[in-house]
Amino acid sequence: MSETTRTEQEIVRREKLRELESNGFSYPNDVELTGTCQEVRLRAAHVDGPQVTLKIAGRMMSQRVMGKAAFFDVQDRTGRLQVYLKKDDVGEAVFEAFKHYDLGDIVELSGYPFITKTGEPSLHAESIRILVKCLHPLPEKFHGLSDVETKYRQRYLDLMTSEEVRARFILRSRIVSGVRRFFDDRGFLEVETPTMSQMASGASARPFSTHHNALDLDLFMRIALELPLKRLIVGGLERVYEIGRVFRNEGISTQHNPEFTMIEFYQAYATYETLMDMTEELVCGLCRDAIGKEEIEFNGREINYRAPWKRMTMVDSIYELGGLSREIDLLDEAGPKQAAEALGIEHLRGMHDYGLILAGLFEELVERKISDPVFITRFPLSISPLARRSSDDPRFTDRFELIIAGMEVANAFSELNDAVDQRSRLEQQSRAKQAGDLEAMDLDEDFITALEYGMPPTGGQGIGIDRLVMLLSGSASIRDVVLFPLMRPQAEAR
């Protein structure tokens, strides 16, 4: 930005910086803190007078000069604190300089905790110096950032000016820590797997592509963590998990961001039913420990997370929650197509695959109606290429999705460990991809080879961390829980 395009306030702040520099200011880097804003607030209730001196630093968020004294607020990682500054304590030169500080400047303070006559825990400053000059005016203090685009593009401003936003991302960190602790306590190993590979597999999604110059190799960004983690199960690491970013070249919505965080975990000698119990225990524990309650409002709904959660098959859910008449037999091969015809669901009427139509009926009739957590089980085989066939009906698999507030939050199954069956299914996926299905999986020969060495019966699951944080923090959009969501270039956005 050139001088001619700067606002008057920006020009004035730069002039103040030049004046500071002419007086020897050079962005000091010798700060040694002995306290925080929160510690001052806590100590103020128990200290009367200057028995304890603390040195803190923070960003100045307000300023009220009243003759020979001033009150102002500083903000650090622990929150805001009121500071009392008196000319007689710091000297005339320092006090005069302070009067030219701007909101947003970062300052170092030394003083003692006390409580004002109005009962406000505060710091009585005995010294102050500027550490960093803020060269832009902060957003208007009473309204903060009102422009949604700016909130996402300049997240630092959003965090700086909104206590609610800071609290939300602190909560996200606590949720991720809680998830990690849950699996560590149960003997799982946290591992890391490649984010780039020569093929896109492990989920049905369109990948991002990239190129490695030194190897002259086209690569894909991973769309799932699944296949490398299963290789580790084959290798004898019987309980593994990874929390990491995955990348899917898909649309953007309140529930979708092209890169997102998920946890995938795999446990040998477990079934998908084992994982339902674990998932319920995990999320209920997060509600208690990170949130402090088991009823949380989300998008105008009160979501009740108290266990036990409802479990029902996809077919039963279409009858019980979707309202389809049981006169139409969904277990009959022709049943789903008959239902689509009867209901006039145009995009399903042209389909011929039993599983695709059944899943389409679920999405149309059921998914959005689900509020409290529900495990939807027994997904059709044709849409579950990595899941074990159900023993009693080979058209279905031992798979579930966890649906909360109309969103898929988790996907799990008893893993397919029959190498011959797995090859057949992935070959079918490969043919679909060659026929134009950009979301179909590649055939990973090394993964098949790993299965041929023998993978024990295993349960595996993926949980979308971003959606989980959305639900537990009551945030309506995924962009509100991702620090730096993908945005269009500003010129295009306008």
C-alpha positions in Angstrom: 0.0 0.0 0.0 1.4 3.4 -1.0 1.3 6.5 1.1 -1.3 8.0 -1.3 -3.7 5.2 -0.5 -3.3 5.2 3.2 -6.0 6.6 5.5 -5.4 9.7 7.6 -5.2 7.5 10.7 -2.6 5.2 9.1 -0.5 8.2 8.0 -0.6 9.6 11.6 0.4 6.3 13.1 3.4 6.0 10.8 4.5 9.5 11.8 4.3 8.5 15.4 6.5 5.5 14.6 9.1 7.7 13.0 9.1 10.0 16.0 9.5 7.0 18.3 12.4 5.7 16.2 14.0 9.2 16.3 14.0 8.9 20.1 15.7 5.5 20.0 12.8 3.1 19.7 13.8 -0.1 17.9 11.2 -2.8 18.7 12.7 -4.1 22.0 13.1 -7.8 22.4 14.2 -8.1 26.0 10.8 -8.7 27.6 10.7 -11.0 30.7 7.2 -11.3 32.0 6.3 -12.4 35.5 2.5 -12.5 35.2 -0.6 -12.4 32.9 -3.8 -10.4 32.9 -5.6 -13.3 34.4 -3.0 -13.6 37.2 -3.4 -9.9 38.1 -7.2 -10.3 38.3 -6.9 -13.3 40.6 -4.3 -11.8 42.8 -6.2 -8.5 43.1 -8.8 -10.2 45.3 -6.1 -11.3 47.8 -3.6 -8.4 47.8 -4.1 -5.0 49.3 -1.3 -2.6 48.2 2.0 -3.0 46.4 3.2 -6.2 48.2 3.4 -8.0 44.9 4.8 -6.6 41.6 4.0 -8.2 38.3 5.3 -7.5 34.9 2.8 -8.1 32.1 2.4 -7.2 28.4 -0.5 -6.9 26.1 -2.3 -5.0 23.4 -4.0 -1.8 24.4 -7.7 -2.0 23.6 -9.1 1.2 25.2 -7.7 4.4 26.6 -9.3 7.0 28.9 -7.0 9.9 29.9 -8.3 12.1 32.8 -5.9 14.9 33.6 -2.9 13.4 35.5 -4.2 9.8 35.4 -5.5 7.3 32.9 -7.4 4.1 32.8 -6.9 1.7 29.8 -7.4 -1.9 29.0 -4.8 -4.3 27.8 -5.4 -7.8 26.4 -3.1 -10.8 26.4 -3.8 -14.5 25.8 -5.7 -14.8 29.1 -8.1 -11.9 28.4 -8.5 -8.2 29.2 -7.4 -6.3 32.2 -8.0 -2.7 33.4 -4.8 -0.7 34.1 -4.5 2.5 36.2 -1.6 4.8 35.2 -0.7 7.9 37.2 1.6 10.7 36.1 3.2 11.0 39.5 4.2 7.3 39.4 5.7 7.1 35.9 6.9 10.7 35.5 5.8 13.5 33.2 7.8 12.4 30.1 6.5 8.8 30.2 2.9 9.9 30.8 3.0 12.5 28.0 4.4 9.8 25.6 1.6 7.4 26.7 -1.1 9.9 25.8 0.2 9.5 22.2 -0.1 5.7 22.2 -2.8 4.3 19.9 -5.3 1.5 20.4 -3.6 -1.7 19.2 -0.1 -0.8 20.4 1.6 -3.6 22.4 2.9 -2.4 25.7 4.9 -3.7 28.7 3.7 -2.8 32.2 5.0 -3.3 35.7 2.9 -2.8 38.7 0.8 -4.3 41.5 -2.8 -5.7 41.6 -5.6 -3.8 43.3 -9.4 -3.4 43.1 -10.9 -0.1 42.2 -13.7 1.6 44.1 -16.1 0.1 41.6 -14.9 -3.4 42.3 -12.8 -3.9 39.1 -9.6 -6.0 39.5 -6.9 -3.9 38.0 -3.2 -3.2 37.7 -1.7 -0.1 39.3 1.1 0.5 36.8 4.4 1.8 38.0 6.2 1.7 34.6 5.1 1.4 31.0 6.9 1.2 27.7 5.8 0.6 24.1 7.0 -2.7 22.5 5.3 -2.6 19.1 3.5 0.2 17.3 0.2 -0.8 15.6 0.1 0.9 12.2 -3.6 0.4 11.5 -6.7 1.5 13.4 -8.6 -1.3 15.1 -12.2 -2.1 14.1 -14.7 0.1 15.9 -14.8 -1.2 19.5 -18.5 -1.6 20.1 -19.2 -3.6 16.9 -15.9 -5.3 16.1 -15.7 -7.0 12.7 -19.1 -6.9 11.1 -18.0 -7.9 7.6 -18.0 -11.7 7.3 -15.4 -11.7 4.5 -13.0 -9.7 6.6 -13.5 -11.9 9.6 -12.3 -14.9 7.6 -9.6 -13.2 5.5 -8.1 -11.3 8.5 -8.6 -13.8 11.2 -6.0 -12.0 13.3 -8.4 -9.0 13.6 -11.3 -11.3 14.4 -9.3 -12.9 17.2 -8.0 -9.6 18.4 -11.4 -7.9 18.7 -13.7 -10.7 19.7 -13.5 -12.6 23.0 -16.2 -15.0 21.7 -14.0 -15.9 18.7 -10.9 -16.4 20.8 -12.9 -18.6 23.2 -14.2 -20.7 20.3 -10.7 -21.5 19.0 -9.4 -22.2 22.5 -12.3 -24.6 22.8 -11.3 -26.3 19.5 -7.8 -26.8 20.9 -9.3 -28.4 24.1 -11.5 -30.7 22.0 -8.6 -31.9 19.9 -6.6 -32.4 23.1 -9.5 -34.3 24.6 -9.7 -36.6 21.5 -6.0 -37.2 21.6 -6.1 -38.0 25.3 -9.0 -40.4 24.8 -7.1 -42.6 22.3 -3.8 -42.3 24.1 -5.4 -43.6 27.3 -6.7 -46.6 25.4 -3.3 -47.8 24.1 -3.5 -46.3 20.6 -0.4 -45.0 18.9 -0.5 -41.6 17.2 1.2 -41.9 13.8 1.8 -39.7 10.7 1.2 -40.8 7.2 2.0 -39.1 3.8 -0.2 -36.2 2.7 0.9 -36.8 -1.0 0.6 -40.1 -2.9 0.6 -41.4 -6.4 -3.1 -42.3 -6.2 -6.2 -41.1 -4.5 -8.0 -43.7 -2.5 -9.5 -44.4 0.9 -12.7 -42.4 0.2 -15.1 -41.4 -2.6 -13.9 -37.8 -3.4 -12.3 -35.8 -6.1 -8.6 -35.1 -5.2 -6.3 -32.2 -5.6 -3.3 -32.9 -7.8 0.3 -31.6 -7.5 3.7 -32.3 -9.1 7.0 -33.2 -7.6 9.7 -31.5 -9.7 12.8 -33.4 -8.6 11.1 -36.8 -9.3 9.1 -35.4 -12.2 6.1 -37.2 -10.6 2.4 -36.3 -10.6 0.9 -36.7 -7.1 -2.4 -36.3 -5.3 -3.1 -34.7 -2.0 -4.7 -37.3 0.3 -8.5 -37.5 0.5 -8.4 -39.9 3.5 -6.0 -41.4 6.0 -7.4 -44.9 5.7 -5.1 -47.1 3.5 -1.8 -46.2 5.2 -3.3 -46.7 8.6 -4.6 -50.2 7.6 -1.1 -51.1 6.4 0.1 -50.3 9.9 -2.5 -52.7 11.3 -1.1 -55.4 9.0 2.4 -54.6 10.3 1.3 -55.3 13.9 0.6 -51.8 15.3 -2.8 -53.0 16.4 -4.2 -49.7 17.6 -3.3 -46.5 15.6 -4.8 -43.1 15.0 -3.9 -40.0 13.1 -5.2 -36.4 13.4 -4.5 -34.7 10.2 -5.6 -32.6 7.2 -7.2 -34.1 4.2 -8.0 -32.4 0.9 -11.0 -32.8 -1.3 -11.5 -30.9 -4.5 -15.2 -30.2 -3.9 -17.6 -27.4 -3.3 -17.6 -24.9 -0.4 -20.6 -24.6 2.0 -21.4 -24.1 5.6 -20.5 -27.8 6.1 -17.6 -28.2 3.7 -14.1 -26.7 3.4 -11.8 -28.2 0.7 -9.2 -28.9 3.4 -10.3 -30.1 6.7 -9.1 -31.9 9.8 -10.2 -35.4 10.7 -9.1 -38.3 13.0 -9.1 -41.8 11.7 -8.4 -44.6 14.1 -8.2 -48.4 13.6 -8.4 -51.1 16.2 -7.6 -54.8 15.5 -10.1 -57.3 16.9 -12.8 -54.7 17.1 -16.1 -54.4 15.2 -18.1 -51.5 14.0 -20.4 -52.1 17.0 -17.3 -51.7 19.3 -16.7 -48.3 17.6 -20.2 -47.1 18.2 -19.7 -47.6 21.9 -16.3 -45.8 21.8 -17.7 -42.9 19.8 -20.6 -42.4 22.2 -18.1 -42.5 25.1 -15.7 -40.1 23.3 -18.3 -37.4 22.4 -20.2 -37.6 25.7 -16.8 -37.2 27.5 -16.0 -34.1 25.4 -19.4 -32.6 26.3 -18.7 -33.1 30.0 -15.0 -32.1 30.1 -14.6 -29.5 27.4 -18.2 -28.0 27.3 -19.5 -28.7 30.8 -23.0 -29.8 29.6 -24.7 -32.5 27.5 -27.3 -30.3 25.9 -25.9 -27.8 23.4 -27.8 -25.4 21.1 -26.9 -25.6 17.4 -28.6 -23.8 14.5 -31.7 -23.2 16.6 -31.9 -26.8 17.8 -31.2 -28.1 21.3 -29.0 -31.2 20.7 -29.1 -33.8 23.6 -25.9 -35.8 23.7 -26.8 -38.0 26.7 -26.2 -41.6 26.2 -27.4 -44.0 25.0 -27.8 -42.8 21.4 -30.3 -44.3 19.0 -29.1 -46.9 16.5 -31.1 -47.9 13.4 -30.5 -49.4 10.0 -30.7 -47.2 7.0 -33.7 -49.1 5.8 -35.6 -48.7 9.1 -34.7 -45.0 9.3 -36.4 -44.4 5.9 -39.6 -46.0 7.3 -39.5 -44.6 10.8 -38.0 -41.1 10.3 -38.6 -40.6 6.6 -42.2 -41.6 6.7 -42.1 -44.1 3.8 -45.0 -46.5 3.7 -44.0 -50.1 4.6 -46.1 -51.2 1.7 -42.9 -50.5 -0.3 -40.4 -53.3 0.6 -37.0 -51.6 0.6 -35.3 -55.0 1.1 -36.6 -56.1 -2.3 -34.3 -55.3 -5.2 -36.9 -53.2 -6.9 -38.1 -51.4 -3.6 -35.8 -48.4 -3.6 -36.6 -47.5 -7.3 -40.3 -48.0 -6.6 -40.1 -45.6 -3.7 -38.2 -43.0 -5.8 -40.9 -43.3 -8.5 -43.7 -43.0 -5.9 -42.2 -39.9 -4.3 -41.2 -38.3 -7.6 -37.6 -37.8 -6.7 -36.3 -37.0 -10.1 -32.5 -37.4 -9.7 -33.1 -41.0 -8.3 -35.5 -42.1 -10.9 -32.8 -42.5 -13.5 -30.5 -44.6 -11.3 -30.4 -48.4 -11.4 -28.0 -49.3 -8.6 -29.9 -50.6 -5.5 -27.4 -49.1 -3.0 -27.2 -45.7 -4.7 -30.9 -45.3 -4.8 -31.4 -46.5 -1.2 -28.7 -44.0 0.0 -30.4 -41.3 -2.0 -33.7 -42.0 -0.3 -32.0 -41.7 3.1 -30.5 -38.3 2.1 -33.7 -37.0 0.8 -36.1 -38.3 3.5 -34.1 -38.7 6.6 -30.8 -37.0 7.1 -32.0 -33.5 7.6 -34.6 -34.6 10.1 -32.1 -36.1 12.5 -31.3 -33.8 15.4 -29.9 -35.7 18.4 -27.1 -38.2 17.7 -28.2 -41.3 15.7 -26.1 -44.2 14.4 -27.3 -45.2 11.0 -26.1 -48.8 10.3 -26.0 -51.3 7.5 -25.1 -49.3 4.4 -25.4 -50.9 1.0 -22.4 -52.7 -0.4 -22.2 -50.7 -3.6 -21.4 -47.5 -1.8 -19.1 -49.1 0.8 -16.1 -50.5 -1.2 -13.8 -50.8 1.9 -16.3 -52.3 4.4 -17.0 -55.9 5.4 -20.1 -57.6 4.0 -22.8 -58.2 6.5 -23.0 -62.0 7.3 -26.8 -62.2 7.0 -27.3 -60.1 3.8 -24.3 -59.6 1.4 -26.0 -56.6 -0.2 -25.2 -54.7 3.0 -22.1 -53.9 5.0 -21.1 -53.7 8.7 -20.9 -49.9 8.5 -22.4 -46.9 10.3 -22.5 -43.2 10.0 -23.1 -40.9 13.0 -25.6 -38.2 12.1 -26.1 -35.2 14.3 -28.2 -32.1 13.4 -28.6 -33.4 9.9 -24.8 -33.7 9.4 -22.5 -36.7 8.9 -20.0 -36.5 11.7 -18.4 -39.9 11.6 -18.1 -42.9 9.3 -17.0 -46.3 10.4 -17.0 -50.0 9.5 -15.8 -53.4 10.2 -12.9 -53.4 7.7 -12.8 -55.6 4.7 -9.8 -57.9 5.1 -10.5 -60.4 2.3 -7.9 -59.4 -0.2 -9.7 -61.1 -3.1 -13.0 -59.3 -2.4 -11.1 -56.0 -1.9 -9.4 -56.3 -5.2 -12.7 -57.0 -7.0 -14.3 -54.0 -5.4 -11.4 -51.6 -6.1 -11.3 -52.9 -9.7 -14.9 -51.9 -10.0 -14.1 -48.5 -8.6 -11.3 -48.1 -11.1 -13.6 -49.0 -14.0 -16.1 -46.4 -12.7 -13.3 -43.8 -12.6 -12.3 -44.6 -16.2 -16.0 -44.2 -17.1 -16.0 -40.6 -15.8 -16.7 -40.9 -12.0 -14.2 -38.4 -10.7 -14.9 -39.5 -7.1 -14.2 -43.2 -7.6 -11.1 -44.7 -5.9 -7.9 -45.9 -7.5 -6.7 -49.5 -7.3 -3.8 -49.5 -4.9 -1.8 -52.6 -5.6 0.4 -52.3 -2.6 -2.6 -52.0 -0.3 -3.9 -55.3 -1.8 -0.5 -56.9 -1.3 -0.6 -55.8 2.4 -4.0 -57.4 2.8 -2.7 -60.6 1.2 -0.2 -60.8 4.1 -3.2 -60.8 6.4 -4.9 -58.0 8.3 -6.7 -59.1 11.5 -10.4 -58.4 11.9 -10.4 -54.6 12.4 -12.8 -51.8 13.1 -11.9 -48.4 11.6 -13.5 -44.9 11.8 -13.1 -41.3 10.6 -14.5 -38.4 12.6 -14.6 -34.9 11.1 -13.0 -32.6 13.7 -14.3 -29.4 12.2 -17.9 -30.6 12.2 -17.5 -31.9 15.7 -16.3 -28.5 16.9 -19.1 -26.8 15.0 -21.6 -28.9 16.9 -20.0 -28.6 20.4 -19.4 -24.9 20.1 -22.8 -24.1 18.5 -21.2 -22.6 15.4 -23.4 -22.6 12.3 -20.6 -22.6 9.7 -17.5 -24.6 9.3 -15.7 -21.3 8.5 -16.3 -20.2 12.0 -14.2 -23.1 13.4 -11.4 -23.2 10.8 -8.8 -20.5 11.5 -8.0 -19.9 7.9 -10.8 -21.1 5.6 -10.2 -21.1 1.9 -11.5 -17.9 0.3 -11.8 -16.6 -3.3 -9.3 -14.0 -4.2 -10.6 -10.6 -3.1 -11.0 -9.2 -6.6 -13.3 -12.2 -7.5 -15.1 -12.0 -4.2 -16.3 -8.5 -5.0 
